[in-house]
């Protein structure tokens, strides 16, 4: 053995400011009473990442640094960071997040005393780095819970009932070697959980040891891969659950009958619909109401007719989708640089709403007939009969809209 107890594995790419911030936390707060290392895998950064790392190495941080010649993609870089760790235990750390050092140490002690446990999961905090406060836990664990080797049915029930995402964990290196296998269509934490449970016990601990920075002191509104997953990956979530169940059946931990298949299919369906509802909220908050409505139809078909994630948006959804549909059509049409609002009284308010919903600044909004060429002007009429007038004058017939054209397919 290397003598290293814990490897903190950080993949990074062109994020020198975030990495500097993360390593500053490492330097100031990670005071462990056991040997640890920081493994940094650089995906061919072209900024000052290497200089930042060399600076912290010079100050005594136990860093091993690897830099690729060409970018291999995020998945390969995460895998590389974990594979290159020498520690008895391994933990993934995003280059813009932080660990809670005393809780990490407590978890390591737990694993030392519970040798049959392959990995220790815990909820994580969403953290406001500016205010230096925890905003919320990503999920809740009421008490420490250890599931024995092969307890697939109990674990599946547990993660579905509590809506648990087993993304943050400290892994036993000897188990991780054969558990960490890249997965694309099946959400990897559920697939990996199946592999860990296939080799030993798994634990869900009450105390968080990880902070995911939601509001960064470095830059506001930075892109986060986890957010993208929430907004698009509901089928991958279901795929991960089905992967887990398949493994359980093939290992003989679950007996598959028509009744049990229906039971587990229903649990997967409900879990997926809940994730789609969260995605709906994310799209609505980002003011992409067209995508939100697509999800709305699927959630309604699934039977969740009054989901709390949807309730705050339901009343305004038809209007937002209608106006955004108009905006999308006008933005998409080549050569359209003017939008004529015919017969509307609150033109300024309507224009403001359309701008808010993405109308291009290159498109001029007017309520008066102008000298703009007819073929470069879209028209939105408030009275249906006016549509025939504008078409007869020579405006492009498929770019003269009435509310009915925009709203007829929005069925609440």
C-alpha positions in Angstrom: 0.0 0.0 0.0 1.1 3.6 -0.6 0.4 4.7 3.0 -2.0 7.4 1.6 -5.4 7.1 3.3 -7.4 9.5 1.0 -7.1 10.7 -2.5 -9.0 13.8 -3.4 -9.6 13.6 -7.1 -10.1 16.8 -9.1 -10.7 16.8 -12.8 -10.3 20.3 -14.4 -10.3 22.2 -17.6 -9.6 25.9 -18.2 -10.9 27.0 -14.8 -7.9 28.4 -13.1 -9.8 30.9 -10.9 -12.1 28.2 -9.6 -9.3 25.8 -9.1 -7.3 28.4 -7.2 -10.2 28.9 -5.0 -10.7 25.2 -4.4 -7.0 24.6 -3.6 -7.1 27.6 -1.2 -9.8 25.7 0.8 -7.6 22.6 0.6 -4.6 24.6 2.0 -6.5 26.4 4.7 -9.1 23.9 5.9 -8.1 20.3 5.1 -6.1 19.4 8.2 -6.4 15.6 8.4 -4.6 13.4 10.9 -3.9 10.9 8.1 -1.8 11.1 4.9 -3.8 12.4 1.9 -3.1 13.5 -1.6 -4.8 15.7 -4.2 -4.9 14.2 -7.7 -5.5 16.8 -10.4 -6.2 15.8 -14.0 -6.0 18.7 -16.4 -7.9 18.1 -19.7 -5.3 20.1 -21.8 -6.1 23.5 -20.3 -4.9 26.5 -22.3 -5.2 29.0 -19.4 -3.0 29.3 -16.3 -4.2 26.1 -14.7 -0.7 24.6 -14.6 0.9 27.7 -13.0 -1.8 27.7 -10.3 -1.1 24.0 -9.5 2.7 24.6 -9.5 2.2 27.5 -7.1 0.3 25.3 -4.6 2.8 22.5 -5.0 5.5 25.0 -4.1 3.6 25.9 -1.0 3.5 22.3 0.2 0.1 20.9 -0.8 0.5 17.2 -1.6 -0.6 17.4 -5.2 0.1 15.0 -8.0 -0.6 16.8 -11.3 -1.4 15.2 -14.7 -2.0 17.2 -17.9 -3.2 15.8 -21.2 -1.9 16.8 -24.6 -5.5 16.9 -26.0 -8.9 17.2 -24.4 -10.4 13.7 -23.9 -13.8 14.8 -22.6 -15.2 15.2 -19.1 -16.0 11.5 -18.6 -12.5 10.3 -19.3 -11.0 13.0 -17.1 -13.1 12.1 -14.1 -12.2 8.4 -14.6 -8.6 9.3 -14.9 -8.6 11.3 -11.7 -10.1 8.4 -9.8 -7.8 5.7 -11.5 -4.7 7.7 -10.7 -5.4 8.0 -7.0 -3.2 6.0 -4.7 -5.3 6.3 -1.5 -7.1 3.6 0.4 -10.2 5.7 -0.1 -11.1 8.1 -3.0 -13.4 11.0 -3.3 -14.4 13.1 -6.4 -14.2 16.8 -5.9 -15.4 19.2 -8.6 -12.9 22.0 -9.2 -15.4 24.6 -8.0 -16.7 22.8 -4.9 -15.4 22.2 -1.4 -15.2 19.4 1.2 -16.2 19.6 4.8 -13.0 18.4 6.3 -14.1 17.2 9.7 -17.0 15.3 8.2 -14.7 13.7 5.7 -12.4 12.6 8.5 -15.4 11.2 10.4 -16.5 9.3 7.3 -13.1 7.8 6.9 -13.1 6.6 10.5 -16.5 5.0 9.8 -15.1 3.2 6.8 -12.1 2.1 8.8 -14.4 0.5 11.4 -16.8 -1.0 8.9 -14.6 -2.9 6.6 -17.5 -4.5 4.8 -18.8 -1.2 3.5 -17.7 -0.5 0.0 -18.7 3.2 -0.2 -20.3 5.8 2.1 -22.8 8.1 0.6 -24.2 11.3 2.1 -26.4 14.2 1.1 -24.6 17.3 0.1 -25.2 21.0 0.8 -26.0 23.6 -1.8 -23.7 26.4 -0.6 -23.8 30.2 -1.0 -20.2 31.1 -1.0 -20.9 34.8 -1.0 -23.0 34.7 2.1 -21.0 31.7 3.5 -24.2 29.8 4.3 -25.7 26.4 3.4 -28.8 26.9 1.3 -30.3 23.4 1.5 -29.4 19.7 1.4 -29.8 18.0 -1.9 -31.7 15.1 -0.1 -32.3 14.1 3.5 -31.1 11.1 5.5 -32.8 10.9 8.9 -30.3 8.5 10.4 -27.2 6.6 9.3 -28.3 3.5 7.3 -26.2 0.6 6.3 -27.5 -1.9 3.8 -25.8 -5.3 3.7 -24.2 -6.9 0.6 -26.8 -7.7 -2.0 -29.7 -5.9 -0.4 -30.9 -4.5 -3.8 -34.6 -4.5 -3.0 -34.2 -2.5 0.2 -31.8 0.0 -1.4 -34.1 0.5 -4.4 -37.1 1.2 -2.1 -34.9 3.6 -0.1 -33.7 5.7 -3.0 -37.1 5.9 -4.6 -39.0 6.8 -1.4 -36.4 9.5 -0.5 -35.6 10.5 -4.1 -31.9 10.0 -3.4 -29.2 10.6 -5.9 -26.1 8.7 -4.8 -23.6 11.1 -6.5 -21.4 12.1 -3.6 -19.6 9.3 -1.8 -16.3 8.2 -0.4 -15.2 5.0 -2.1 -13.1 2.2 -1.0 -10.4 2.0 -3.6 -10.3 -1.8 -3.7 -14.0 -1.9 -4.7 -13.9 1.1 -7.0 -11.5 -0.7 -9.3 -14.2 -2.9 -10.7 -17.2 -0.7 -9.9 -16.4 2.4 -11.9 -17.3 1.5 -15.4 -18.3 4.3 -17.8 -22.1 4.5 -18.4 -23.8 6.7 -21.0 -27.5 5.9 -21.2 -27.9 4.8 -17.6 -27.3 7.5 -15.0 -24.0 6.5 -13.6 -24.6 6.9 -9.8 -27.4 4.3 -9.9 -25.4 1.9 -12.0 -22.3 2.3 -9.8 -24.4 1.8 -6.7 -25.5 -1.6 -8.1 -21.8 -2.5 -8.6 -20.9 -1.5 -5.1 -23.8 -3.4 -3.6 -22.8 -6.4 -5.6 -19.4 -6.4 -3.8 -20.3 -5.4 -0.2 -22.4 -3.2 2.0 -23.3 0.4 1.2 -24.0 3.1 3.7 -26.0 6.4 3.5 -24.8 8.7 6.3 -26.8 11.6 7.7 -24.0 14.1 7.9 -22.9 15.8 4.7 -19.2 16.0 3.8 -19.5 18.0 0.6 -20.6 21.5 -0.4 -21.7 22.1 -4.0 -21.3 25.9 -4.6 -24.5 27.2 -6.0 -23.6 30.9 -5.7 -19.9 31.4 -6.4 -17.7 34.2 -5.1 -15.7 33.9 -8.3 -18.4 34.4 -10.9 -22.2 34.5 -10.9 -24.3 32.3 -13.2 -21.4 30.0 -14.0 -22.4 26.9 -16.0 -22.9 23.7 -14.0 -23.0 20.3 -15.5 -25.3 19.1 -12.7 -27.9 21.7 -13.7 -27.8 20.5 -17.3 -28.4 16.9 -16.1 -31.5 18.0 -14.1 -32.9 19.7 -17.2 -32.4 17.0 -19.7 -31.6 13.6 -18.2 -34.8 12.1 -16.9 -34.5 9.2 -19.3 -31.0 8.5 -18.1 -32.3 8.6 -14.5 -34.8 5.9 -15.4 -32.1 4.0 -17.3 -29.9 4.0 -14.2 -32.8 2.6 -12.1 -33.5 -0.1 -14.6 -29.8 -1.0 -14.8 -29.8 -1.3 -11.0 -32.9 -3.6 -11.1 -31.4 -5.7 -14.0 -28.3 -6.3 -11.9 -30.4 -7.2 -8.9 -32.4 -9.8 -10.9 -29.3 -11.3 -12.5 -27.6 -11.6 -9.1 -30.7 -13.4 -7.7 -31.4 -10.6 -5.2 -34.9 -9.9 -6.8 -37.3 -12.5 -8.0 -38.9 -11.3 -11.2 -42.6 -12.1 -11.6 -45.3 -10.2 -13.6 -46.4 -8.6 -10.4 -42.9 -7.5 -9.2 -42.1 -6.2 -12.7 -45.3 -4.0 -12.6 -44.3 -2.8 -9.1 -40.8 -1.8 -10.0 -41.9 -0.3 -13.4 -44.3 1.9 -11.5 -41.6 3.0 -9.1 -39.3 3.9 -12.0 -42.2 5.8 -13.7 -43.0 7.8 -10.6 -39.3 8.7 -10.0 -38.9 9.7 -13.6 -42.0 11.9 -13.6 -40.9 13.7 -10.5 -37.5 14.4 -12.2 -39.4 15.7 -15.3 -41.4 18.0 -13.0 -38.1 19.4 -11.6 -36.8 19.8 -15.1 -40.1 21.7 -16.0 -39.4 24.1 -13.2 -35.8 24.7 -14.3 -36.9 25.4 -17.9 -39.7 27.7 -16.7 -37.3 29.6 -14.4 -35.0 30.0 -17.4 -38.0 31.3 -19.4 -38.0 28.6 -21.9 -41.7 28.0 -21.7 -41.9 26.0 -25.0 -39.7 23.3 -23.6 -41.5 23.5 -20.2 -44.9 22.9 -22.0 -43.5 19.8 -23.7 -42.6 18.4 -20.3 -46.0 19.6 -18.9 -47.9 17.4 -21.4 -45.9 14.3 -20.5 -46.3 14.9 -16.7 -50.0 15.4 -17.2 -50.2 12.2 -19.2 -48.3 10.5 -16.4 -51.1 11.4 -14.0 -49.4 14.0 -11.9 -52.2 16.5 -12.5 -51.3 19.0 -9.7 -47.6 18.6 -9.2 -46.2 21.2 -6.8 -43.3 22.0 -9.1 -45.8 23.0 -11.8 -48.5 24.7 -9.7 -46.7 28.2 -9.5 -46.4 28.4 -13.3 -49.7 26.9 -14.5 -51.9 30.0 -14.7 -49.4 32.0 -16.9 -48.1 29.1 -18.9 -50.5 29.4 -21.9 -49.7 33.1 -22.4 -46.0 32.5 -22.0 -45.9 29.6 -24.5 -48.0 31.6 -27.0 -45.9 34.7 -26.9 -42.7 32.7 -27.0 -43.9 30.7 -29.9 -44.4 34.0 -31.8 -40.9 35.1 -30.7 -39.4 31.9 -31.9 -41.1 32.0 -35.3 -40.1 35.6 -35.9 -36.4 35.0 -34.8 -36.2 31.9 -37.0 -37.4 33.4 -40.3 -34.6 34.6 -42.5 -34.7 38.3 -43.3 -37.4 39.4 -40.9 -36.3 42.6 -39.1 -39.6 44.1 -38.2 -42.6 42.9 -36.2 -45.9 44.9 -36.6 -48.3 44.7 -33.7 -51.7 45.5 -35.2 -54.6 46.5 -33.1 -52.9 46.2 -29.7 -53.2 48.9 -27.0 -50.5 47.9 -24.6 -47.7 47.7 -27.2 -44.8 48.7 -24.8 -45.8 46.0 -22.3 -46.2 43.4 -25.0 -42.8 44.3 -26.5 -41.2 44.1 -23.1 -42.6 40.6 -22.6 -41.4 39.5 -26.0 -37.9 40.8 -25.3 -38.0 39.0 -22.0 -38.9 35.8 -23.8 -36.0 36.2 -26.3 -37.1 38.4 -29.2 -34.0 39.4 -31.1 -32.7 43.0 -30.6 -32.3 43.1 -34.4 -36.1 42.9 -34.8 -37.8 46.3 -34.6 -41.3 46.3 -33.0 -43.8 48.8 -34.2 -47.6 49.4 -34.1 -47.6 51.6 -37.2 -47.4 50.6 -40.9 -43.8 51.4 -42.0 -41.7 51.6 -45.1 -40.1 48.3 -44.2 -40.4 45.8 -47.1 -43.4 43.6 -46.7 -41.2 40.5 -47.0 -39.1 41.5 -44.1 -42.0 42.2 -41.7 -44.0 39.8 -39.5 -47.4 40.8 -38.3 -49.3 40.0 -35.1 -52.9 40.9 -35.2 -55.4 41.2 -32.3 -58.5 40.7 -34.5 -58.7 37.5 -36.5 -60.3 39.2 -39.6 -57.4 41.6 -39.9 -55.2 38.7 -40.9 -56.9 38.5 -44.3 -56.3 42.3 -44.8 -52.5 42.0 -44.2 -52.2 38.9 -46.4 -54.1 40.7 -49.2 -51.8 43.7 -48.9 -48.8 41.4 -49.6 -47.4 40.4 -46.2 -46.1 36.8 -46.2 -49.1 34.7 -45.3 -47.3 32.4 -42.9 -45.8 35.3 -41.0 -49.1 37.0 -40.2 -50.2 35.6 -36.8 -53.3 35.8 -34.7 -53.5 34.7 -31.1 -55.5 31.6 -32.2 -52.6 30.5 -34.4 -50.3 30.6 -31.5 -52.6 29.3 -28.7 -54.7 26.6 -30.3 -52.2 23.8 -29.6 -51.7 24.8 -26.0 -54.1 22.5 -24.2 -54.2 22.8 -20.5 
